[in-house]
Amino acid sequence: MTPDIRELQEKKLVGKHLRMTMAANRTFELWSSFMPRRWEINHRINSDMLSVQVYDADHDPSTFNADAAFDKWAAVEVSTDDQVPEGMSTFTLPAGSYAVFQYKGLPSEGDKVFGYIFGTWLPPSDYVLDHRPHFEVLGPKYKNNSPDSEEEIWIPVKRKE
């Protein structure tokens, strides 16, 4: 699994977010509250949904800690965030370099994919992890809980010095 290195331009998002840990995972709660209301969001760029993880500054993916807290977003990209539905918020994905991995499979296999990214691909690569949000793009080939589901995994990186 070799990633494409892409330069992301700043993106405006509108959605919902919750604070959680992997041990106290609230992803289902988050997406269950977002999905029925996603059509209320005006100025959408496309039909893609984004699952965004905003980790604290001391986060280290190479030492997995199930109790480490982070903010998770269920969101869509918008051209302008001047009309935000009640109960939703805005978020700006900052510009920067990302390693983009194409993933096909079940969400339950995600730990293997992220283990590969952080344990096998990243250490010998020309990149190090950058402290910016991580996210997945759930596009037209995304099928929740299907082995045929496809998504893009975006990992923030910068060149090694």
N, C-alpha and C positions, 0 to 999 in steps of 0.2 A: 504494500500500500504506500505509494509515493504521492506526496501532496504537490499541489500547485502552490507556488508562492505568489500571492496577489496583494496589490495595494488597494486598501479600502478607503474610499472617501467617506467623510463624516456622514452618518445617517441619522435622521430623526425618526424616533419610534414612538408609538402610542400603545399602551397596554396596561397590564396589571402585574404586580410583583408581590412576592412574599419572601420573608426571611426564613431560612431553613438550614438543615444540615442533611448529610446523606443518611445519618442514623434516624433523623426525624424528617423524612422526606415528605414534602407537601406538594410535589409536582402535580399529582392527580387533582388535588383541591384547587390549585392555581389554574390549570387548564380547564377544569370543569366550570369554573366561574368566568373564564375568559371566552371560551368558544361560543356560547350562545349570544354573546354581546359583541363579537368582533365586527359584525356588519354595521354597528353604530358608528364606527370610526370613519370619518370623512377624509378625503384626500389621500387614499391609499395608493401606493405606487404600483402594486401588483397583488396577486392572491397569496404570495408566500407568507408564512408565519415564521417568527423567530423565537427561539428559546435561548435566552441570554442568561449567563451566569456572571455575576459581579463578585469577585472574591476580595477578601480583605488583603491589605498590603503584606501581611505575613504568610499568606497562603503559599504552600509548596506542594505541587502535585506529585513530586517524586517521593514524598513521605505521606502516604494516604492517611487521613484522619477523618473518620466518619462523623466526628463531633464538631468539625470546623464549620462555622456558620458562614453563609453567603446569601446574597440576594438573587432570586431567580425571577426572570421576566417572561411572560407570554405576551408577544407584541407583534405589530405589523409596522412596516415602513410607510411613512407619510411624506408628502411633499411640503406640507406645512402643518405645524402642530398648534394652530390657533383655535381649533375647536376640539376640545377633549371631553369625551362623554363623562358624566358624573361617575365617580368611583374608579376612574382610570387616571393614569399619569403619563408624563412624557419622559423620554430618556434619549440621550444622544450617544450613539456609538462613535467614539473618536476615530479619526483617520489613523492608518498605520498598516504595517505589513502583517499578513496572516498566512499561515500554512493551512491550506484547504484540502481536507480529506473527503473523498467520496465514500459514503458508507451505505451498504445494503445489508439489511438484516433486522433482527428483533432488538428492541431497546434493552431487553434483558441481557444481551451480549455486549452491551456498551462498555462494561468494565474491561473486557479483553481488548477492545479497540483503544480505549484511553490508556491502558497499560502498555500497548504497543507504541502509541504516540509518545508518551512521556518516558517510557523505559527503554525502548528500542530505537525509534526513529530520531528523537530529539538529541540525545547525548552525543552521537558522532556527527550530527549534521553541522552545517555552517551557522546554525541559529541557536539562540537561547530564548527562553520564555520572556515575554514582555508583560508588564503589569497593566493590562487592559482587559476589558470584558472578553470572555469566551462565548461563542454562540453556535447554534445549529440553525440552518435554513431548512425549513420544512416546506418544500415546494410541491409541484404537481405530482411527483412520484412518491410522495410520503403517504404511507398507509399505516396508520397507528396499529401497533401490535401484529404486523404481518411480516413474515420472513422475506417478502418481496419489497418491503418498504425501502425507499432511498432518501437520503438526506446528505447535506454538506455539513461537515464539522470544521469550524473556523477557530484556529488556535493562534493567539497573538504572539508574534515572534519579532526578534530583531537580530541582525547579524552579530556574530561573535566578534569581539574586539581583538 
